[in-house]
Amino acid sequence: MADDELDARESERVRRRDRDAARAHTELMRPGMGKVFKQILDAQVKAAKEPPKRRRPRKPRKRA
C-alpha cells in the first residue's frame, strides 16, 4: 500500500512515528550533547583497554 492509500488513522500513526523519530534525532543535536557523546566514547575506549573481569566459577548447589 502506498501512503496515499492509508486510512486517516494509519496515516496519522505514521506521521506521529516520524515526528518521534525526528525529535529523538534533534534531541541529540542540542548544545552540550557533544560532551555527553564524548564521555560515552571515552568510557567505551577505557573499557576496551581494560582486561575483562574474571568471574569465579559458581559453586554447585547442595541438593537436599
N, C-alpha and C positions, 0 to 999 in steps of 0.2 A: 504494500500500500504506500502510496506517495503521501506527502504531508497534506496535499490538497484534499485527499480523500478521508482524512481523520475526522471523527466527530468532535464537537466542541470540547467535551471533557478531556478527551485524549490529547487534543492539540494544546490545551491549557496545561496539562500534565507535562508535556514535552517542553513547553516554554518555561515552566517552573523549574524543571530539571536543568535546563540550560542556564537559567539565571543563577541557580545554586552553584553550578559548576564555575560560572564566571565569577561569582562572589568569592569562592574559595581561592581562585587564582589571584584576584585583585587583593585579597587579604594578605597573601604572601608578598605582594609588591609594596606594601605600606612602608613608610620610612621606619628604619630601625629593625626591620625584619632581616636585613642582610647580616646584622650582627648575630641574630639568633641562628641563621643558616650557617654562619662561620663557626659558631660554637658547636653545632651539631657535627659539622665536618671534622673539626678538631677532635671531638670526642671519639669519632669513628676511627681517625688515624691513630689516636692514642691506644684505643682498644685493639687495633690490628697489630701494633708493635709489641704489646704485652703478650707473654705466653698465656695460653689458655689455662684456667684454673683446673687443677686435677681434682676430681671428685673421688671420695673414698667409696670403695665398693660397699654396697648395702649388706648389712648383716642378715643372714637368713632368719626368718621368723620362727619362733618356737611354736610348735603345734601342741595344742592341749589334748 
